[in-house]
Amino acid sequence: MSVGGFRTGTVVLRGGTVIDSSGSRSTDVLFSVDDGRILAVGPGLEGDHTLDASGCVVAPGLVDLHAHLRQPGRDEAETIETGSQSAALGGFTAVVAMPNTSPTIDSPAMVREVQRLSEGAYCAVYPAAAITVGRRGETLTPMAALVRLGVRFFTDDGDGVQNARVMRKALEYASSLDHLIAGSQPGKVPGLDDEKGFASSNSGTRTERSGRASGLGGVVLAQHCEVDELSVGGYMHEGEWSSRLGLPGQPAEAEELMVMRDVALVRLTGARMHFLHLSTAGSVEIVRAAKRSGLPVTAEATPHHFTLTDASCANYDTVFKVHPPLRTEADVAAIKAGLADGTIDAIATDHAPHTTADKNMPFDMAPPGMLGLETALALALTELDLPIEKILALMSWQPAAIAGINDSQGGPIVPGASANLCVIDTDIQWKVSGASMASRSSNTPFEGRVLRGRARHTIAAGKVVTMDGEIQR
């Protein structure tokens, strides 16, 4: 599959404000379609083609640490092709694809299959692999073999690793594999190597769009924090609204106890840990304290956890059923505070498409999850009282550093860098429509909401994959 609006030559992004980890300046950007590199940055540049960026922000492409692209096995809800189209429309040039597919991405054969399916995608797709075989929490996957194939991100997402001994072994094993990553050298990442964050920035060879990374940061274990003994049988947050609706709930403590346990395991092993989709005030405070003590932990939060509360479930609408569940107003405020002060390092979508038939089931039987790739940026710009520079850090260079793909994603916009870019109109207003999204599914909880800000153009490895908000085939 060949994608991209211009097939060859050079393209200039004219008249925009460039914002990256080095700061902000008004200038043009010239890149090559043929070799996918930025050629020049400066005023008055000329190219074979021109894309208007006037009044817009030109930024490194967004990076999503947490997307469910469903392939292999669940093609009726999403494919890598349609999911990557959604990503490109949302301004993303890279996504980390979760391994809870059918079958699970837990072997070299499955990683190779996802890499094959990702060839020609509309953004770079980096397959994550499971921590344990079948995500059953018992036997570790062959991590060394998977790292040699380019996997840097391991998670049993959808389930937390319940056995502390297994999780300790996984952390120790993962930290011993960094030597397999050629050229790995620790470096500084703005916003992550200060007193509130942790990551590694490394130099290395060019990352291919199939997701085979080399010369990058260390292996990362990403935990879905949930203690099953407290959460199984709960379908929303345990609190006032679950009582009103007569639905069994999941207490905040189900998440917080595992965050607490794994912080202790990080202290014991010295290994890196990334916490997926934090949703409670208590979890944010535990991570904040861990960072203050210098532990190598990072964390993400989703747009739905800083915009929606459990009150959204009042009409038993399954579009609001998600995992972990929507929490209280106090939890939403804590997530926003954590994003603002650096406790939470990244905004991740947890893009989770489901068919209409599946979502039309009763609340207790419907699968959890909601679309996120096309609305994440706009929700951050609309709902967060943060400067655009901070939002871009949370959605571009900081997640790129966590995933170890910052040799080609999220880096400064300078000559010689990979041309993974997005042009953002921060003022445009638009109405959300699930039916009009590129996904095979339409389960957005923001249907009909008017949001501010949207990606105007997205450039992935020098290919203009969206232009004026339209997919370029």
Secondary structure, DSSP 8 states (H G I E B T S, - for coil): ----S--SSEEEEES-EEEETTEEEE-EEEEETTT-BEEEEETT---SEEEE-TTSEEEE-EEEEEE---TTT-TTT--HHHHHHHHHHTTEEEEEE-S-SSS-S-SHHHHHHHHHHTTT-SSEEEE-B-SBGGG-SSSB--HHHHHHTT--EEE-TTS----HHHHHHHHHHHHTTGGGSTT------TTTSSTT--------S---TTS---S----EEEE----HHHHTT--EESSHHHHHHT--EE-HHHHHHHHHHHHHHHHHH---EEE-S--SHHHHHHHHHHHHTT--EEEEE-GGGTT--GGGGGG--GGG--SS----HHHHHHHHHHHHHTSS-EE---B----HHHHTS-TTTS---B--TTTHHHHHHHH----HHHHHIIIIIHHHHHHT-TTTSS----TTSB--EEEEEEEEEEE--GGGSSSS----TTTT-EEEEEEEEEEETTEEEEETTEE--
